[in-house]
Amino acid sequence: MASRIVHLAIANEINKLHPIPEPERFFLGSILPDACPDKQAHYNKLLANGAKKTNDLSGFRRKYGSRLQNDPLYLGYYLHLLQDILFRNEIYGVVGFDPRPAGNVAQLHLDYRLTNRSVIDKYGLTNQVRVPAGLEAEPLWQEWQFAPVPFLEELAQDFRDTPQGTPKYFTEAVADRLIHRSVELCLQELEALRTGAGFFDEDRFCWERRVL
């Protein structure tokens, strides 16, 4: 899945082009799936007799469709799931990343840290994410027990972090390409959501089940 900073850059660009009411709520939603220890909070769906996987955007719409229309928290959450599908398509299908060799996953995580600063500077990001009062009463919270406080502490560290080195897989060019593509498709999805439907076909972008 994409880094917190990349998700925020995408949310920030969407908000510039399509202003979202209560943007702080939208920004929180855009990273909230990663604040849950349970990876099922990404609404995984198995395909091809369990050989492939994707994020269940259709299922999320069925469950929270009315909230997608009216609540930026749920909209940000939903678009995060879409962005993670695009990330996997980019990192596996375009970049050709293989998580199996020893050290590759650690290198990818280091790449996130190395590209974060350029993304923060290029897209003019500031840490606007806040935990709203009453989050525990949200149906999403009832479904998934999030841990937002330590997660937001890690986010604050992302903004302070200045690691040294050169990214190998998730480079600045890859980050830019992913951000631009995600913004374009998320805006198309926003237009489709006006009718309660979805534009993006998550099954078409499914991936082989493997650990990342």
C-alpha positions, 0 to 999 in steps of 0.5 A: 500500500502507498505511504501516508504522505502519498495518500495525503498528497493525493487527497490534497490535490483532489481537494484543490480541484474538487473542494471537499467540505470538512477537509480535515475529516477527508484527510483523516479518512484518506489515511485511516485504513492504515491506522487499523492493525487488522488488514481486513480494514482494507476490505479485501476480496478474493477472486479466482478461487482465492488466488487473487485479491483486490479491495472490495470497493463495491462492497464498501459502497453497498455498506456505506453508500449514503455516507459516501455522499455526505461524509468526507471521512467515509469518502476519504476512506473509500478513495484510499482503498482505490488508491491502494489498488492503483499502488499495487498495479504501479509497484508490481505491474509497472515497476516490477517490484518483487517482495520475495528476495530478502531485504526488498520489502525493507528497501521499499519501506525505506524508499517511502521515507526517502521520497516523503520529503520531496512529495511534502515539498512538491505538493505543499503538504502540511499536517492537517490531520486531526482526530474528530471528537466522537470518532468512536461512535462512527460505524467504521470504528465499530467495525474496525478498532482503529489506533489513530493516536500512535498512527498520527504520531508516526505521521508527524514523524513523517513530516520531520524525517530527513533520511539519507539515500537514494530510493530504489523502487519507489522513486520520486518519478514513480511517486509523481506518476502514482499521484497524478494517476490516482488524482485523475481516477479518483476525480472520475470516481467522485463524478460516478458517486454522484449517482451512487454508482462506481466508475472504477472496476476493482476486479480488473486490477486484482493482484496475485496473493502475496505478502507485502 
